[in-house]
Amino acid sequence: MRAASATVDPQEIERFAAHAEAWWDPEGSFRPLHRLNPVRLDYIRQHLTAHFGRSVSSLRPFDGLTLLDIGCGGG
């Protein structure tokens, strides 16, 4: 069996690490992504509740489900 090789690019890690502090500042250079996030989450909620037959007005419509969001838009 062949040993797994790493797919992490150290230069990519450095590039994103350099933006880490700004990423969390809602008024910083990533402000457009912060402003878009509520719209994005509403879209996801609407479609997932419809797909899984859940109530969109429920406070916890995804109880019992395991979900993975892989599209933050930051990189």
N, C-alpha and C positions, 0 to 999 in steps of 0.2 A: 504494500500500500504506500502510496506517495504522500509525503508530509504536506500539509496545507501551507501555502505561502501567504504572506500578508498582502493585502491589497490597499493598505493605507499609504497614502503619499504624504511624506513629512512636509513637503512644501504646501500642500493643501491644508494640512493641520495648522501650519504657521499662518497662512492667509486668513483662515477663519478665526483663529485665536486673536489675531490683530484687531478683528472687528467685534470681539466678544462683548466688550463693555458697551459699545455703541448699540449693539443689537438689542439690549434690554432697555434702552432709553426711548420711551414713546414719543419724545419730542426731538429725537436725534435724526441722524441721516437715514435711518430705517423707518422713519415715521409713516411713509406710505404703506408699508407692510402692516404696521400696527393698526392703521386706520382701515385697512382692507380686511383684517382678521375677523371682526364681527360679521361682516357680510359673508365671508367664506364659511364661517362656522354655521351660520344660518342656512346656507345652501346645503352643507353637509347634513345638518340636522333634518331639513325638509326631505331630502332624498333617502336618507337612511331610515327615517321613521316610516316613510311610504314603503320602502323595500321590505322592511321587517314587520310591517303591519302594526306599528306602534303609534301611540297618540303623540302628535307633535306638541300638544299642550302639557304633556306630562312633565313634571319636574325632573324625572329620571327615566327618560324613555329608553335608555340603553342598558338598564339593569339586566344582568345575566348575559350580556354580550361582551365579547372581547373585540375591541376595535383598534386599529393602528392608523394613525394619520401620518402620511409620509410626504406631505407637500406643504411645507411651511413657506416656501417661496424665497428663502434667504440664501440659497446657495445652489 
